[in-house]
Amino acid sequence: MPVSNFNKLLEQELERLDKGGVSKRHERVVERYEDGRAIIDGKKVLVFNSNDYLGLRFHEKVKAGEHAASDAFGTGPGAVRFIAGTMKVHQELETALAKFHEKEAAMVFSSAFAANMAVLHCLLKGQAKDSLVHKESIIISDQLNHRSIIDGIRVAGFPKEKKKIFNHLDLDELKKVLEESVGQAKRVIVVTDGIFSMLGEAQDIGKIQEIVDQFQDKFEEGVITVVDDSHGVGCYGPSGKGCEEATNGNCDLIVGTLGKGFGVDGGYIVGSKIIIDYLREAAATYIYSNPVAPGTAGAALAAVNLMMSDEGKQILATLNENIAYLKKGLADAGFEMAAPSEHPIQPLLVGDPLKSKALTEELFANGILVTPINYPVVPSGKDEIRVQVSAAHSTADIDEFIEKVTAAAKKIGLL
Ligand SMILES: Cc1ncc(COP(=O)(O)O)c(C=O)c1O
């Protein structure tokens, strides 16, 4: 009886979410892909909401990397690395990631979410009971950081006064918070998204470093900068290294995903050898959770190597041309954007949840897949359509999108 009561409560909760129009479980089913388009409900649709910014998911070299690794190592890792032994392909992937980001070392996790869950906890205080890493630290976080950063801080179980937030992208405020923190801790962790996923805005890592450098000597164990650039790695900056490269920064640690620009799956962290060595001893989501499958590691290795080659540079150049072409097309059609963005995420401002839903549905009826982003993910009145362009889109694809979104916007009274 008690469990049936709980089930009833869950039913009511699901109904509440459905009625509020915010439920997420009614996912569209992609039957397959054909000529770069998704087949949904038997219909071919042009996808403008994927994080596969470089179109690497279907790249022959990436698929070949996956097949070669699963032929050599099997379909799964068998166990966590310190138990079953590390597979060479995971090591090769880590070496390639460190080289790509020009850092000393790298470490692969099952996802970027898993990386944030462990890394922040470990830097704030050791995860083991007898750890020498004490908790005399403070964390300073951008107001709009990703959920995995927020949860990573939460699991550390820190008191409120040690968790500080600066206004979104407001680096003068970051400086003020650092000033106020002097004398309150031995160590400070500054954490931010690189590219912010809802608006495509970029954090200025160079400027953060400039500010942080003024405070290094004011804390006994310094200030450590952690940038989660999951949307930036592979696809943003002159050679795709992300916001650090784009803003001439030099942060201590970059958290990245292999599941967006690199077109595969999994997460990683790059930084100094000493921090990575420590994380292999302490990070719970590394020690108690399997790594990505060897085939996935092989695909990711091929993708990272590709982005360091001339072919990768050409793909990146195509992406940048597509971003510029899309931006111009949307501006010429009279659309307003929710934020300025040079990233494949172009946030088309709608400003009303019902209109953003209507626009999305009208577009789907006309063979275009995009996602509406509404409150509370964005502030009320800033409802948007998150348009995401890829290097795999042709000019004709972008023309088709602009033509259809313009017609749909006129139909619902947005333009
Ligand atoms: C900033 C940021 N961090 C982490 C993640 C999670 O990445 P993964 O899918 O590898 O867990 C995302 C993806 O939504 C993200 O946008």
The ligand as a Gaussian input file, in Angstrom:
#p B3LYP/6-31G(d) Opt

LIG

0 1
 C       28.474000      23.513000     -19.964000
 C       28.127000      22.064000     -20.008000
 N       28.781000      21.217000     -19.185000
 C       28.523000      19.902000     -19.198000
 C       27.576000      19.364000     -20.031000
 C       27.301000      17.884000     -19.989000
 O       28.037000      17.227000     -20.969000
 P       27.938000      15.624000     -21.053000
 O       26.785000      15.334000     -21.966000
 O       29.242000      15.165000     -21.581000
 O       27.682000      15.144000     -19.672000
 C       26.873000      20.202000     -20.906000
 C       25.836000      19.646000     -21.803000
 O       24.681000      19.899000     -21.664000
 C       27.153000      21.587000     -20.891000
 O       26.488000      22.414000     -21.689000

